Amino acid sequence: MNDIGKRLVHLRKLENLGQKEAAKLIGISSVNLSRYEKGNRTPNPDMIKKLAKFYCVKPSYLAFGEEEHLNFLSDITKEEAKMLKDYLIRIREERQKHGEENL
């Protein structure tokens, strides 16, 4: 597994997605996603952009491991981060309350 593959697996697991489910949501075959994740195939620049957009990261993080990978959190305030964290905790509590693993 190459570094891009490791980052793809890490990001997919952060989203609690299986490989087939992620591939379907991204709009690629599960075979291709598997090849990218295992390092058997390197995504071209357009595919890197597509994958980065799906996982809400910067293409440079995905391709080279550069920069903070949480692109959508890069310009929020500490107060906004706390509000987001509180909101995510409430979502998790609701899922547990209703016995739902993934929404």
Gaussian input, Z-matrix of N, CA and C with variables (Angstrom, degrees):
# hf/3-21g

backbone

0 1
 N
 C     1     B1
 C     2     B2     1     A1
 N     3     B3     2     A2     1     D1
 C     4     B4     3     A3     2     D2
 C     5     B5     4     A4     3     D3
 N     6     B6     5     A5     4     D4
 C     7     B7     6     A6     5     D5
 C     8     B8     7     A7     6     D6
 N     9     B9     8     A8     7     D7
 C    10    B10     9     A9     8     D8
 C    11    B11    10    A10     9     D9
 N    12    B12    11    A11    10    D10
 C    13    B13    12    A12    11    D11
 C    14    B14    13    A13    12    D12
 N    15    B15    14    A14    13    D13
 C    16    B16    15    A15    14    D14
 C    17    B17    16    A16    15    D15
 N    18    B18    17    A17    16    D16
 C    19    B19    18    A18    17    D17
 C    20    B20    19    A19    18    D18
 N    21    B21    20    A20    19    D19
 C    22    B22    21    A21    20    D20
 C    23    B23    22    A22    21    D21
 N    24    B24    23    A23    22    D22
 C    25    B25    24    A24    23    D23
 C    26    B26    25    A25    24    D24
 N    27    B27    26    A26    25    D25
 C    28    B28    27    A27    26    D26
 C    29    B29    28    A28    27    D27
 N    30    B30    29    A29    28    D28
 C    31    B31    30    A30    29    D29
 C    32    B32    31    A31    30    D30
 N    33    B33    32    A32    31    D31
 C    34    B34    33    A33    32    D32
 C    35    B35    34    A34    33    D33
 N    36    B36    35    A35    34    D34
 C    37    B37    36    A36    35    D35
 C    38    B38    37    A37    36    D36
 N    39    B39    38    A38    37    D37
 C    40    B40    39    A39    38    D38
 C    41    B41    40    A40    39    D39
 N    42    B42    41    A41    40    D40
 C    43    B43    42    A42    41    D41
 C    44    B44    43    A43    42    D42
 N    45    B45    44    A44    43    D43
 C    46    B46    45    A45    44    D44
 C    47    B47    46    A46    45    D45
 N    48    B48    47    A47    46    D46
 C    49    B49    48    A48    47    D47
 C    50    B50    49    A49    48    D48
 N    51    B51    50    A50    49    D49
 C    52    B52    51    A51    50    D50
 C    53    B53    52    A52    51    D51
 N    54    B54    53    A53    52    D52
 C    55    B55    54    A54    53    D53
 C    56    B56    55    A55    54    D54
 N    57    B57    56    A56    55    D55
 C    58    B58    57    A57    56    D56
 C    59    B59    58    A58    57    D57
 N    60    B60    59    A59    58    D58
 C    61    B61    60    A60    59    D59
 C    62    B62    61    A61    60    D60
 N    63    B63    62    A62    61    D61
 C    64    B64    63    A63    62    D62
 C    65    B65    64    A64    63    D63
 N    66    B66    65    A65    64    D64
 C    67    B67    66    A66    65    D65
 C    68    B68    67    A67    66    D66
 N    69    B69    68    A68    67    D67
 C    70    B70    69    A69    68    D68
 C    71    B71    70    A70    69    D69
 N    72    B72    71    A71    70    D70
 C    73    B73    72    A72    71    D71
 C    74    B74    73    A73    72    D72
 N    75    B75    74    A74    73    D73
 C    76    B76    75    A75    74    D74
 C    77    B77    76    A76    75    D75
 N    78    B78    77    A77    76    D76
 C    79    B79    78    A78    77    D77
 C    80    B80    79    A79    78    D78
 N    81    B81    80    A80    79    D79
 C    82    B82    81    A81    80    D80
 C    83    B83    82    A82    81    D81
 N    84    B84    83    A83    82    D82
 C    85    B85    84    A84    83    D83
 C    86    B86    85    A85    84    D84
 N    87    B87    86    A86    85    D85
 C    88    B88    87    A87    86    D86
 C    89    B89    88    A88    87    D87
 N    90    B90    89    A89    88    D88
 C    91    B91    90    A90    89    D89
 C    92    B92    91    A91    90    D90
 N    93    B93    92    A92    91    D91
 C    94    B94    93    A93    92    D92
 C    95    B95    94    A94    93    D93
 N    96    B96    95    A95    94    D94
 C    97    B97    96    A96    95    D95
 C    98    B98    97    A97    96    D96
 N    99    B99    98    A98    97    D97
 C   100   B100    99    A99    98    D98
 C   101   B101   100   A100    99    D99
 N   102   B102   101   A101   100   D100
 C   103   B103   102   A102   101   D101
 C   104   B104   103   A103   102   D102
 N   105   B105   104   A104   103   D103
 C   106   B106   105   A105   104   D104
 C   107   B107   106   A106   105   D105
 N   108   B108   107   A107   106   D106
 C   109   B109   108   A108   107   D107
 C   110   B110   109   A109   108   D108
 N   111   B111   110   A110   109   D109
 C   112   B112   111   A111   110   D110
 C   113   B113   112   A112   111   D111
 N   114   B114   113   A113   112   D112
 C   115   B115   114   A114   113   D113
 C   116   B116   115   A115   114   D114
 N   117   B117   116   A116   115   D115
 C   118   B118   117   A117   116   D116
 C   119   B119   118   A118   117   D117
 N   120   B120   119   A119   118   D118
 C   121   B121   120   A120   119   D119
 C   122   B122   121   A121   120   D120
 N   123   B123   122   A122   121   D121
 C   124   B124   123   A123   122   D122
 C   125   B125   124   A124   123   D123
 N   126   B126   125   A125   124   D124
 C   127   B127   126   A126   125   D125
 C   128   B128   127   A127   126   D126
 N   129   B129   128   A128   127   D127
 C   130   B130   129   A129   128   D128
 C   131   B131   130   A130   129   D129
 N   132   B132   131   A131   130   D130
 C   133   B133   132   A132   131   D131
 C   134   B134   133   A133   132   D132
 N   135   B135   134   A134   133   D133
 C   136   B136   135   A135   134   D134
 C   137   B137   136   A136   135   D135
 N   138   B138   137   A137   136   D136
 C   139   B139   138   A138   137   D137
 C   140   B140   139   A139   138   D138
 N   141   B141   140   A140   139   D139
 C   142   B142   141   A141   140   D140
 C   143   B143   142   A142   141   D141
 N   144   B144   143   A143   142   D142
 C   145   B145   144   A144   143   D143
 C   146   B146   145   A145   144   D144
 N   147   B147   146   A146   145   D145
 C   148   B148   147   A147   146   D146
 C   149   B149   148   A148   147   D147
 N   150   B150   149   A149   148   D148
 C   151   B151   150   A150   149   D149
 C   152   B152   151   A151   150   D150
 N   153   B153   152   A152   151   D151
 C   154   B154   153   A153   152   D152
 C   155   B155   154   A154   153   D153
 N   156   B156   155   A155   154   D154
 C   157   B157   156   A156   155   D155
 C   158   B158   157   A157   156   D156
 N   159   B159   158   A158   157   D157
 C   160   B160   159   A159   158   D158
 C   161   B161   160   A160   159   D159
 N   162   B162   161   A161   160   D160
 C   163   B163   162   A162   161   D161
 C   164   B164   163   A163   162   D162
 N   165   B165   164   A164   163   D163
 C   166   B166   165   A165   164   D164
 C   167   B167   166   A166   165   D165
 N   168   B168   167   A167   166   D166
 C   169   B169   168   A168   167   D167
 C   170   B170   169   A169   168   D168
 N   171   B171   170   A170   169   D169
 C   172   B172   171   A171   170   D170
 C   173   B173   172   A172   171   D171
 N   174   B174   173   A173   172   D172
 C   175   B175   174   A174   173   D173
 C   176   B176   175   A175   174   D174
 N   177   B177   176   A176   175   D175
 C   178   B178   177   A177   176   D176
 C   179   B179   178   A178   177   D177
 N   180   B180   179   A179   178   D178
 C   181   B181   180   A180   179   D179
 C   182   B182   181   A181   180   D180
 N   183   B183   182   A182   181   D181
 C   184   B184   183   A183   182   D182
 C   185   B185   184   A184   183   D183
 N   186   B186   185   A185   184   D184
 C   187   B187   186   A186   185   D185
 C   188   B188   187   A187   186   D186
 N   189   B189   188   A188   187   D187
 C   190   B190   189   A189   188   D188
 C   191   B191   190   A190   189   D189
 N   192   B192   191   A191   190   D190
 C   193   B193   192   A192   191   D191
 C   194   B194   193   A193   192   D192
 N   195   B195   194   A194   193   D193
 C   196   B196   195   A195   194   D194
 C   197   B197   196   A196   195   D195
 N   198   B198   197   A197   196   D196
 C   199   B199   198   A198   197   D197
 C   200   B200   199   A199   198   D198
 N   201   B201   200   A200   199   D199
 C   202   B202   201   A201   200   D200
 C   203   B203   202   A202   201   D201
 N   204   B204   203   A203   202   D202
 C   205   B205   204   A204   203   D203
 C   206   B206   205   A205   204   D204
 N   207   B207   206   A206   205   D205
 C   208   B208   207   A207   206   D206
 C   209   B209   208   A208   207   D207
 N   210   B210   209   A209   208   D208
 C   211   B211   210   A210   209   D209
 C   212   B212   211   A211   210   D210
 N   213   B213   212   A212   211   D211
 C   214   B214   213   A213   212   D212
 C   215   B215   214   A214   213   D213
 N   216   B216   215   A215   214   D214
 C   217   B217   216   A216   215   D215
 C   218   B218   217   A217   216   D216
 N   219   B219   218   A218   217   D217
 C   220   B220   219   A219   218   D218
 C   221   B221   220   A220   219   D219
 N   222   B222   221   A221   220   D220
 C   223   B223   222   A222   221   D221
 C   224   B224   223   A223   222   D222
 N   225   B225   224   A224   223   D223
 C   226   B226   225   A225   224   D224
 C   227   B227   226   A226   225   D225
 N   228   B228   227   A227   226   D226
 C   229   B229   228   A228   227   D227
 C   230   B230   229   A229   228   D228
 N   231   B231   230   A230   229   D229
 C   232   B232   231   A231   230   D230
 C   233   B233   232   A232   231   D231
 N   234   B234   233   A233   232   D232
 C   235   B235   234   A234   233   D233
 C   236   B236   235   A235   234   D234
 N   237   B237   236   A236   235   D235
 C   238   B238   237   A237   236   D236
 C   239   B239   238   A238   237   D237
 N   240   B240   239   A239   238   D238
 C   241   B241   240   A240   239   D239
 C   242   B242   241   A241   240   D240
 N   243   B243   242   A242   241   D241
 C   244   B244   243   A243   242   D242
 C   245   B245   244   A244   243   D243
 N   246   B246   245   A245   244   D244
 C   247   B247   246   A246   245   D245
 C   248   B248   247   A247   246   D246
 N   249   B249   248   A248   247   D247
 C   250   B250   249   A249   248   D248
 C   251   B251   250   A250   249   D249
 N   252   B252   251   A251   250   D250
 C   253   B253   252   A252   251   D251
 C   254   B254   253   A253   252   D252
 N   255   B255   254   A254   253   D253
 C   256   B256   255   A255   254   D254
 C   257   B257   256   A256   255   D255
 N   258   B258   257   A257   256   D256
 C   259   B259   258   A258   257   D257
 C   260   B260   259   A259   258   D258
 N   261   B261   260   A260   259   D259
 C   262   B262   261   A261   260   D260
 C   263   B263   262   A262   261   D261
 N   264   B264   263   A263   262   D262
 C   265   B265   264   A264   263   D263
 C   266   B266   265   A265   264   D264
 N   267   B267   266   A266   265   D265
 C   268   B268   267   A267   266   D266
 C   269   B269   268   A268   267   D267
 N   270   B270   269   A269   268   D268
 C   271   B271   270   A270   269   D269
 C   272   B272   271   A271   270   D270
 N   273   B273   272   A272   271   D271
 C   274   B274   273   A273   272   D272
 C   275   B275   274   A274   273   D273
 N   276   B276   275   A275   274   D274
 C   277   B277   276   A276   275   D275
 C   278   B278   277   A277   276   D276
 N   279   B279   278   A278   277   D277
 C   280   B280   279   A279   278   D278
 C   281   B281   280   A280   279   D279
 N   282   B282   281   A281   280   D280
 C   283   B283   282   A282   281   D281
 C   284   B284   283   A283   282   D282
 N   285   B285   284   A284   283   D283
 C   286   B286   285   A285   284   D284
 C   287   B287   286   A286   285   D285
 N   288   B288   287   A287   286   D286
 C   289   B289   288   A288   287   D287
 C   290   B290   289   A289   288   D288
 N   291   B291   290   A290   289   D289
 C   292   B292   291   A291   290   D290
 C   293   B293   292   A292   291   D291
 N   294   B294   293   A293   292   D292
 C   295   B295   294   A294   293   D293
 C   296   B296   295   A295   294   D294
 N   297   B297   296   A296   295   D295
 C   298   B298   297   A297   296   D296
 C   299   B299   298   A298   297   D297
 N   300   B300   299   A299   298   D298
 C   301   B301   300   A300   299   D299
 C   302   B302   301   A301   300   D300
 N   303   B303   302   A302   301   D301
 C   304   B304   303   A303   302   D302
 C   305   B305   304   A304   303   D303
 N   306   B306   305   A305   304   D304
 C   307   B307   306   A306   305   D305
 C   308   B308   307   A307   306   D306

   B1=1.4535
   B2=1.5288
   B3=1.3185
   B4=1.4606
   B5=1.5242
   B6=1.3254
   B7=1.4612
   B8=1.5223
   B9=1.3372
   B10=1.4700
   B11=1.5217
   B12=1.3112
   B13=1.4585
   B14=1.5142
   B15=1.3210
   B16=1.4727
   B17=1.5207
   B18=1.3297
   B19=1.4633
   B20=1.5289
   B21=1.3308
   B22=1.4683
   B23=1.5242
   B24=1.3216
   B25=1.4726
   B26=1.5244
   B27=1.3234
   B28=1.4690
   B29=1.5312
   B30=1.3263
   B31=1.4628
   B32=1.5220
   B33=1.3225
   B34=1.4695
   B35=1.5199
   B36=1.3273
   B37=1.4662
   B38=1.5270
   B39=1.3348
   B40=1.4654
   B41=1.5237
   B42=1.3215
   B43=1.4652
   B44=1.5297
   B45=1.3315
   B46=1.4713
   B47=1.5238
   B48=1.3195
   B49=1.4585
   B50=1.5145
   B51=1.3198
   B52=1.4479
   B53=1.5181
   B54=1.3153
   B55=1.4591
   B56=1.5295
   B57=1.3230
   B58=1.4692
   B59=1.5206
   B60=1.3323
   B61=1.4602
   B62=1.5304
   B63=1.3218
   B64=1.4694
   B65=1.5239
   B66=1.3229
   B67=1.4638
   B68=1.5274
   B69=1.3119
   B70=1.4651
   B71=1.5284
   B72=1.3268
   B73=1.4595
   B74=1.5289
   B75=1.3200
   B76=1.4668
   B77=1.5240
   B78=1.3334
   B79=1.4633
   B80=1.5121
   B81=1.3365
   B82=1.4620
   B83=1.5210
   B84=1.3135
   B85=1.4603
   B86=1.5236
   B87=1.3251
   B88=1.4655
   B89=1.5268
   B90=1.3302
   B91=1.4671
   B92=1.5305
   B93=1.3375
   B94=1.4666
   B95=1.5227
   B96=1.3332
   B97=1.4636
   B98=1.5204
   B99=1.3181
   B100=1.4637
   B101=1.5251
   B102=1.3131
   B103=1.4709
   B104=1.5248
   B105=1.3350
   B106=1.4645
   B107=1.5233
   B108=1.3360
   B109=1.4600
   B110=1.5266
   B111=1.3147
   B112=1.4697
   B113=1.5207
   B114=1.3268
   B115=1.4583
   B116=1.5090
   B117=1.3356
   B118=1.4587
   B119=1.5213
   B120=1.3171
   B121=1.4608
   B122=1.5234
   B123=1.3109
   B124=1.4637
   B125=1.5216
   B126=1.3336
   B127=1.4644
   B128=1.5264
   B129=1.3353
   B130=1.4626
   B131=1.5343
   B132=1.3285
   B133=1.4705
   B134=1.5334
   B135=1.3250
   B136=1.4646
   B137=1.5223
   B138=1.3319
   B139=1.4578
   B140=1.5242
   B141=1.3155
   B142=1.4718
   B143=1.5238
   B144=1.3270
   B145=1.4685
   B146=1.5245
   B147=1.3270
   B148=1.4627
   B149=1.5306
   B150=1.3156
   B151=1.4643
   B152=1.5275
   B153=1.3255
   B154=1.4652
   B155=1.5248
   B156=1.3182
   B157=1.4646
   B158=1.5224
   B159=1.3153
   B160=1.4585
   B161=1.5241
   B162=1.3213
   B163=1.4665
   B164=1.5308
   B165=1.3290
   B166=1.4689
   B167=1.5220
   B168=1.3178
   B169=1.4614
   B170=1.5195
   B171=1.3108
   B172=1.4564
   B173=1.5254
   B174=1.3272
   B175=1.4683
   B176=1.5300
   B177=1.3238
   B178=1.4716
   B179=1.5246
   B180=1.3325
   B181=1.4679
   B182=1.5256
   B183=1.3135
   B184=1.4583
   B185=1.5245
   B186=1.3100
   B187=1.4623
   B188=1.5250
   B189=1.3284
   B190=1.4677
   B191=1.5254
   B192=1.3267
   B193=1.4559
   B194=1.5159
   B195=1.3251
   B196=1.4611
   B197=1.5163
   B198=1.3038
   B199=1.4612
   B200=1.5235
   B201=1.2902
   B202=1.4634
   B203=1.5176
   B204=1.3254
   B205=1.4615
   B206=1.5144
   B207=1.2995
   B208=1.4518
   B209=1.5272
   B210=1.3027
   B211=1.4579
   B212=1.5237
   B213=1.3191
   B214=1.4494
   B215=1.5229
   B216=1.3217
   B217=1.4595
   B218=1.5248
   B219=1.3065
   B220=1.4621
   B221=1.5226
   B222=1.3136
   B223=1.4626
   B224=1.5249
   B225=1.3350
   B226=1.4560
   B227=1.5256
   B228=1.3195
   B229=1.4580
   B230=1.5252
   B231=1.3321
   B232=1.4664
   B233=1.5244
   B234=1.3214
   B235=1.4651
   B236=1.5328
   B237=1.3216
   B238=1.4669
   B239=1.5240
   B240=1.3303
   B241=1.4631
   B242=1.5226
   B243=1.3366
   B244=1.4654
   B245=1.5241
   B246=1.3341
   B247=1.4612
   B248=1.5248
   B249=1.3216
   B250=1.4576
   B251=1.5211
   B252=1.3253
   B253=1.4619
   B254=1.5254
   B255=1.3347
   B256=1.4655
   B257=1.5249
   B258=1.3206
   B259=1.4616
   B260=1.5290
   B261=1.3246
   B262=1.4642
   B263=1.5229
   B264=1.3175
   B265=1.4698
   B266=1.5186
   B267=1.3273
   B268=1.4737
   B269=1.5274
   B270=1.3239
   B271=1.4676
   B272=1.5196
   B273=1.3312
   B274=1.4633
   B275=1.5275
   B276=1.3304
   B277=1.4629
   B278=1.5216
   B279=1.3264
   B280=1.4689
   B281=1.5248
   B282=1.3233
   B283=1.4700
   B284=1.5136
   B285=1.3312
   B286=1.4594
   B287=1.5220
   B288=1.3108
   B289=1.4586
   B290=1.5287
   B291=1.3212
   B292=1.4619
   B293=1.5208
   B294=1.3240
   B295=1.4583
   B296=1.5091
   B297=1.3148
   B298=1.4623
   B299=1.5162
   B300=1.3273
   B301=1.4599
   B302=1.5101
   B303=1.3058
   B304=1.4666
   B305=1.5096
   B306=1.3099
   B307=1.4658
   B308=1.4983
   A1=108.24
   A2=116.81
   A3=120.58
   A4=110.20
   A5=115.76
   A6=119.40
   A7=112.93
   A8=117.29
   A9=119.50
   A10=108.87
   A11=116.28
   A12=120.65
   A13=112.26
   A14=116.73
   A15=120.71
   A16=110.75
   A17=116.14
   A18=119.15
   A19=110.96
   A20=117.31
   A21=119.90
   A22=111.43
   A23=116.44
   A24=120.18
   A25=109.67
   A26=116.50
   A27=121.22
   A28=110.92
   A29=116.73
   A30=120.84
   A31=111.63
   A32=116.44
   A33=119.66
   A34=110.38
   A35=116.41
   A36=120.12
   A37=111.69
   A38=117.03
   A39=119.69
   A40=111.10
   A41=115.80
   A42=121.58
   A43=112.21
   A44=116.62
   A45=121.79
   A46=111.89
   A47=115.74
   A48=121.02
   A49=110.62
   A50=115.37
   A51=120.46
   A52=108.56
   A53=115.52
   A54=119.82
   A55=112.09
   A56=116.98
   A57=119.96
   A58=111.21
   A59=116.04
   A60=120.29
   A61=110.83
   A62=116.68
   A63=120.63
   A64=110.53
   A65=116.61
   A66=120.47
   A67=110.86
   A68=116.40
   A69=120.40
   A70=110.67
   A71=116.66
   A72=120.62
   A73=112.09
   A74=116.25
   A75=121.00
   A76=110.46
   A77=115.71
   A78=120.43
   A79=112.83
   A80=116.04
   A81=121.27
   A82=108.33
   A83=116.55
   A84=119.32
   A85=109.82
   A86=115.35
   A87=119.38
   A88=110.57
   A89=116.73
   A90=120.74
   A91=109.85
   A92=116.91
   A93=119.54
   A94=111.89
   A95=117.35
   A96=119.19
   A97=110.12
   A98=116.54
   A99=120.60
   A100=110.93
   A101=116.80
   A102=120.63
   A103=111.48
   A104=116.66
   A105=119.93
   A106=110.54
   A107=115.85
   A108=120.18
   A109=112.22
   A110=116.95
   A111=120.65
   A112=112.83
   A113=116.48
   A114=120.09
   A115=113.47
   A116=117.09
   A117=120.84
   A118=112.05
   A119=115.71
   A120=121.39
   A121=107.71
   A122=116.55
   A123=121.08
   A124=108.92
   A125=117.41
   A126=118.78
   A127=111.31
   A128=115.93
   A129=120.12
   A130=108.88
   A131=117.90
   A132=120.18
   A133=114.25
   A134=117.78
   A135=119.61
   A136=111.36
   A137=116.49
   A138=119.97
   A139=110.65
   A140=117.24
   A141=120.12
   A142=109.59
   A143=117.04
   A144=120.71
   A145=111.12
   A146=116.41
   A147=120.97
   A148=110.75
   A149=116.90
   A150=121.47
   A151=110.78
   A152=116.39
   A153=120.67
   A154=110.85
   A155=116.20
   A156=119.87
   A157=110.34
   A158=117.06
   A159=120.73
   A160=111.12
   A161=116.80
   A162=120.90
   A163=112.94
   A164=117.45
   A165=122.58
   A166=111.95
   A167=115.44
   A168=121.34
   A169=108.66
   A170=115.53
   A171=120.22
   A172=109.14
   A173=118.12
   A174=120.11
   A175=112.90
   A176=117.18
   A177=119.93
   A178=111.70
   A179=117.16
   A180=119.37
   A181=109.32
   A182=115.84
   A183=119.97
   A184=111.21
   A185=117.10
   A186=121.19
   A187=113.54
   A188=116.24
   A189=119.27
   A190=114.75
   A191=117.55
   A192=120.31
   A193=112.64
   A194=116.72
   A195=121.21
   A196=111.06
   A197=115.32
   A198=123.81
   A199=112.32
   A200=113.99
   A201=121.11
   A202=107.38
   A203=116.53
   A204=118.04
   A205=114.78
   A206=119.48
   A207=120.23
   A208=109.78
   A209=115.33
   A210=122.65
   A211=112.28
   A212=117.61
   A213=120.06
   A214=112.41
   A215=118.71
   A216=121.65
   A217=112.51
   A218=117.05
   A219=119.81
   A220=114.54
   A221=118.26
   A222=118.15
   A223=113.30
   A224=117.75
   A225=119.29
   A226=109.51
   A227=115.07
   A228=120.60
   A229=109.90
   A230=116.01
   A231=120.07
   A232=110.84
   A233=116.21
   A234=120.32
   A235=110.62
   A236=116.72
   A237=120.47
   A238=110.87
   A239=117.07
   A240=120.72
   A241=110.46
   A242=117.20
   A243=120.34
   A244=110.60
   A245=116.64
   A246=120.16
   A247=110.49
   A248=116.72
   A249=121.47
   A250=110.64
   A251=116.65
   A252=120.85
   A253=110.44
   A254=117.47
   A255=121.40
   A256=111.21
   A257=116.26
   A258=121.19
   A259=110.75
   A260=116.98
   A261=120.77
   A262=111.56
   A263=117.03
   A264=120.37
   A265=109.85
   A266=117.42
   A267=120.26
   A268=111.45
   A269=117.21
   A270=120.53
   A271=109.91
   A272=117.26
   A273=121.38
   A274=110.67
   A275=117.28
   A276=120.90
   A277=111.16
   A278=117.01
   A279=120.73
   A280=111.24
   A281=117.10
   A282=120.18
   A283=110.16
   A284=116.48
   A285=119.94
   A286=110.51
   A287=116.51
   A288=122.11
   A289=111.09
   A290=115.89
   A291=121.12
   A292=112.77
   A293=117.05
   A294=121.08
   A295=114.37
   A296=116.92
   A297=120.71
   A298=108.94
   A299=116.41
   A300=120.09
   A301=111.50
   A302=117.33
   A303=121.65
   A304=109.65
   A305=115.91
   A306=120.28
   A307=109.90
   D1=128.47
   D2=177.75
   D3=-86.73
   D4=178.50
   D5=-176.97
   D6=-64.83
   D7=-38.70
   D8=176.70
   D9=-61.03
   D10=-44.88
   D11=179.13
   D12=-59.33
   D13=-43.31
   D14=178.69
   D15=-62.00
   D16=-42.73
   D17=179.47
   D18=-66.46
   D19=-39.17
   D20=178.16
   D21=-62.56
   D22=-44.77
   D23=178.56
   D24=-61.89
   D25=-45.69
   D26=-179.82
   D27=-58.11
   D28=-47.93
   D29=-178.76
   D30=-65.31
   D31=-40.54
   D32=179.55
   D33=-63.19
   D34=-42.23
   D35=179.86
   D36=-68.24
   D37=-33.71
   D38=174.87
   D39=-59.99
   D40=-32.69
   D41=179.53
   D42=-85.76
   D43=-0.29
   D44=-177.70
   D45=55.67
   D46=44.76
   D47=-179.46
   D48=-113.35
   D49=142.19
   D50=169.04
   D51=-78.22
   D52=164.67
   D53=-177.12
   D54=-62.67
   D55=-44.13
   D56=-179.41
   D57=-64.75
   D58=-42.52
   D59=-179.64
   D60=-64.36
   D61=-44.54
   D62=178.97
   D63=-61.69
   D64=-45.89
   D65=-179.29
   D66=-58.93
   D67=-43.21
   D68=179.92
   D69=-62.68
   D70=-44.10
   D71=-179.71
   D72=-67.24
   D73=-34.86
   D74=178.91
   D75=-73.21
   D76=-32.19
   D77=-178.53
   D78=95.66
   D79=30.67
   D80=176.85
   D81=-130.40
   D82=168.68
   D83=178.89
   D84=-75.77
   D85=151.06
   D86=177.49
   D87=-65.67
   D88=-28.14
   D89=176.99
   D90=-63.06
   D91=-46.47
   D92=179.40
   D93=-65.18
   D94=-42.20
   D95=178.37
   D96=-61.46
   D97=-41.78
   D98=177.34
   D99=-59.88
   D100=-43.07
   D101=179.13
   D102=-63.18
   D103=-40.87
   D104=177.65
   D105=-64.11
   D106=-45.47
   D107=-177.28
   D108=-66.12
   D109=-36.63
   D110=-179.40
   D111=-82.30
   D112=-10.25
   D113=-179.25
   D114=82.21
   D115=12.85
   D116=177.51
   D117=-78.14
   D118=-16.29
   D119=179.64
   D120=-147.71
   D121=140.31
   D122=178.63
   D123=-101.42
   D124=127.01
   D125=178.96
   D126=-65.75
   D127=142.06
   D128=177.05
   D129=-73.88
   D130=169.20
   D131=-176.87
   D132=-55.34
   D133=-39.03
   D134=178.38
   D135=-65.38
   D136=-39.31
   D137=178.84
   D138=-69.10
   D139=-37.04
   D140=176.67
   D141=-60.30
   D142=-42.54
   D143=177.42
   D144=-62.01
   D145=-42.63
   D146=-179.71
   D147=-64.38
   D148=-45.62
   D149=178.93
   D150=-64.51
   D151=-42.55
   D152=179.80
   D153=-62.74
   D154=-41.65
   D155=178.85
   D156=-63.41
   D157=-43.20
   D158=-179.82
   D159=-60.92
   D160=-44.42
   D161=-176.73
   D162=-88.43
   D163=4.80
   D164=178.67
   D165=56.93
   D166=46.15
   D167=176.46
   D168=-127.35
   D169=166.88
   D170=176.72
   D171=-79.98
   D172=140.60
   D173=177.56
   D174=-54.33
   D175=-34.97
   D176=-179.69
   D177=-65.92
   D178=-30.91
   D179=175.42
   D180=-67.19
   D181=-48.02
   D182=-177.37
   D183=-63.09
   D184=-44.92
   D185=-175.88
   D186=-76.02
   D187=-39.63
   D188=-171.30
   D189=-124.61
   D190=-6.84
   D191=-177.30
   D192=77.40
   D193=15.12
   D194=-178.11
   D195=-83.72
   D196=150.04
   D197=170.90
   D198=68.07
   D199=166.85
   D200=174.68
   D201=-64.03
   D202=131.65
   D203=-173.14
   D204=-82.59
   D205=-13.57
   D206=-179.26
   D207=-88.29
   D208=79.51
   D209=-175.37
   D210=-56.13
   D211=-42.55
   D212=-174.96
   D213=-72.42
   D214=-11.97
   D215=178.17
   D216=-103.06
   D217=3.77
   D218=-170.84
   D219=-69.11
   D220=-22.14
   D221=-176.05
   D222=-126.18
   D223=30.36
   D224=178.34
   D225=-98.84
   D226=155.76
   D227=179.24
   D228=-81.44
   D229=168.19
   D230=177.14
   D231=-62.13
   D232=-37.61
   D233=178.62
   D234=-64.15
   D235=-43.45
   D236=177.92
   D237=-64.36
   D238=-38.06
   D239=178.32
   D240=-63.53
   D241=-41.04
   D242=178.44
   D243=-65.12
   D244=-42.47
   D245=178.62
   D246=-61.49
   D247=-42.16
   D248=179.20
   D249=-63.75
   D250=-44.60
   D251=178.82
   D252=-60.38
   D253=-46.00
   D254=178.76
   D255=-60.15
   D256=-41.25
   D257=179.17
   D258=-63.59
   D259=-44.42
   D260=179.48
   D261=-64.91
   D262=-36.46
   D263=176.58
   D264=-63.60
   D265=-42.79
   D266=178.14
   D267=-62.42
   D268=-40.52
   D269=177.97
   D270=-61.78
   D271=-46.68
   D272=179.60
   D273=-60.44
   D274=-42.96
   D275=179.03
   D276=-62.50
   D277=-41.17
   D278=178.26
   D279=-64.17
   D280=-41.27
   D281=178.23
   D282=-62.21
   D283=-44.38
   D284=-179.74
   D285=-65.41
   D286=-39.47
   D287=179.57
   D288=-60.38
   D289=-38.28
   D290=-177.81
   D291=-98.23
   D292=4.22
   D293=177.68
   D294=69.98
   D295=24.69
   D296=-179.41
   D297=-100.12
   D298=129.51
   D299=178.92
   D300=-82.03
   D301=-45.83
   D302=-177.39
   D303=-133.01
   D304=134.98
   D305=174.67
   D306=-101.24

